[in-house]
């Protein structure tokens, strides 16, 4: 199957580093991110938050460790013959840091699509992605509405009720198990078509 994978919050444990760096920058002591848009929790203008990220891009993208189980999960899916495509909201200008980070962390990466602030839905349709792994609930909802199953990695900022087609997972092992179940189920579906009987 062709599987799309987000990076920040799914493969890269970005929010742990971002939380620490933002607390330092804004003189706060926030311990839990409750909103994907970080400026909300930190009560600063979006423009100021964006400026901070622009001025510290390399540091903020290169420092994070891997999300627990991500490397093993990606390798397992590749060994099973799935085609993996990373689809990230990062900008194309951040490609160099992204490729360096994935390489440094030992994550195989054949395809990386940078959407910037555009919807991931168009990329998913264009690339024929059949399953998506995400952490941002708004993206998950939009993707699921297109009939693409989404495995949502549980985080403090995606706790709203889920729509049909979104499966909440608490670990990468749950994601891989969920994909196995889905793959097995689809393999046993009867093939549709017109017969000449």
C-alpha positions in Angstrom: 0.0 0.0 0.0 1.1 3.6 -0.5 1.3 5.2 3.0 1.7 8.9 3.7 3.5 10.0 6.8 3.6 13.4 8.5 7.0 14.3 10.1 6.5 16.7 13.0 4.8 15.1 16.0 4.8 11.7 14.1 8.4 10.9 13.3 10.2 13.9 14.8 9.4 14.6 18.5 9.4 18.3 17.6 7.0 19.6 20.2 9.2 18.5 23.1 12.0 20.7 21.8 9.7 23.5 20.7 8.0 23.7 24.1 11.4 24.0 25.8 12.7 26.6 23.4 9.5 28.7 23.4 9.4 28.7 27.2 12.9 30.0 27.2 12.1 32.6 24.5 8.8 33.9 26.0 9.7 33.4 29.7 6.8 30.9 30.3 6.6 27.6 32.0 4.1 25.7 29.8 4.3 22.0 30.3 1.6 20.7 28.0 0.7 21.8 24.5 -3.1 21.9 24.1 -3.4 23.6 20.7 -1.5 22.7 17.5 -1.1 26.4 16.9 1.5 27.1 19.5 0.9 30.8 19.6 -2.5 30.0 21.4 -0.9 28.3 24.4 1.9 30.9 24.6 -0.6 33.8 24.2 1.6 35.6 21.7 0.6 36.9 18.2 0.9 34.4 15.4 3.3 36.7 13.6 5.7 36.8 16.6 5.6 33.0 16.8 6.3 32.7 13.1 9.2 35.1 13.4 10.7 33.1 16.1 10.5 29.9 14.0 12.0 31.7 11.0 15.0 33.0 13.0 15.7 29.6 14.6 14.7 27.2 11.8 17.8 25.0 11.8 17.9 24.6 15.6 14.2 23.9 15.9 14.3 21.3 13.1 17.6 19.6 13.8 17.4 19.2 17.7 14.4 16.9 18.1 14.8 13.2 18.8 12.7 10.5 17.1 9.2 9.8 18.3 9.4 6.6 20.2 9.0 3.6 17.9 9.0 5.7 14.7 12.2 4.3 13.2 11.1 0.7 13.9 7.7 1.4 12.6 8.9 3.0 9.3 11.4 0.1 8.8 8.7 -2.5 9.5 6.4 -1.0 6.9 9.1 -0.8 4.3 10.1 -4.4 4.9 6.5 -5.4 4.3 6.7 -3.8 0.9 4.7 -0.6 1.5 5.5 2.5 -0.4 6.2 5.3 2.1 5.8 9.0 1.3 6.6 11.7 3.8 4.1 14.6 3.5 5.0 17.6 5.7 3.6 21.1 6.3 7.2 22.3 6.3 8.1 24.7 3.5 10.3 23.7 0.5 13.0 26.0 1.9 13.3 23.6 4.9 14.1 20.6 2.7 17.9 20.7 3.5 17.3 20.5 7.2 14.6 17.9 6.9 16.7 15.5 4.7 19.7 16.0 7.0 17.6 15.2 10.1 16.1 12.1 8.6 19.5 10.9 7.4 21.1 11.6 10.8 18.3 9.7 12.6 18.5 6.7 10.2 15.0 7.1 8.7 14.8 5.9 5.1 13.3 8.5 2.9 12.7 8.1 -0.8 9.9 10.7 -1.2 9.4 13.9 0.8 6.6 16.3 -0.2 6.7 19.8 1.3 3.2 21.4 1.3 3.9 24.6 3.3 0.6 25.9 4.4 -1.4 24.3 1.6 -3.7 21.4 2.2 -2.3 17.9 2.2 -5.4 16.5 0.4 -4.2 17.5 -3.1 -0.9 15.8 -2.6 -2.6 12.7 -1.2 -4.9 12.5 -4.3 -2.0 13.3 -6.7 0.2 10.5 -5.3 -2.5 8.0 -4.8 -1.9 7.7 -1.0 -4.1 5.0 0.5 -3.4 5.5 4.2 -2.1 8.5 6.2 -0.4 8.8 9.5 -0.9 12.2 11.1 -1.0 14.1 14.5 -2.8 17.3 13.5 -6.6 16.6 13.9 -7.6 19.3 11.3 -5.5 17.5 8.6 -6.8 14.1 9.7 -10.4 15.3 9.4 -9.8 16.7 5.9 -8.0 13.5 4.7 -10.6 11.2 6.2 -13.4 13.1 4.4 -11.8 12.0 1.1 -12.2 8.3 2.2 -8.5 7.8 3.1 -8.1 6.0 6.5 -6.0 8.1 9.0 -4.1 6.8 11.9 -3.9 9.7 14.3 -0.9 9.5 16.8 -2.3 10.6 20.1 -1.0 13.9 21.5 -2.1 16.5 24.0 -3.2 18.8 21.2 -5.5 16.4 19.3 -8.0 15.4 22.0 -11.3 16.4 20.3 -13.8 13.7 19.2 -12.8 11.9 16.0 -14.8 11.6 12.8 -15.4 8.3 11.0 -12.3 7.1 9.2 -9.8 8.3 11.9 -8.2 5.8 14.2 -6.5 7.1 17.4 -3.3 5.3 18.2 -1.2 5.7 21.3 2.1 4.3 19.8 3.8 3.4 16.6 3.3 -0.2 17.3 -0.5 0.4 17.4 -0.2 2.2 14.1 1.6 -0.7 12.4 -0.9 -3.2 13.9 -3.7 -1.1 12.6 -2.2 -1.0 9.1 -1.8 -4.8 9.2 -5.5 -5.2 10.1 -6.6 -2.7 7.4 -4.4 -4.3 4.8 -5.6 -7.8 5.7 -9.3 -6.7 5.6 -8.9 -5.0 2.2 -7.1 -8.0 0.8 -10.2 -10.2 1.6 -12.7 -7.8 0.1 -14.4 -9.3 -3.0 -13.2 -7.7 -6.2 -15.9 -5.7 -7.9 -16.5 -6.0 -11.6 -18.9 -7.1 -14.2 -18.9 -10.8 -15.1 -20.1 -12.4 -18.4 -22.4 -14.9 -16.8 
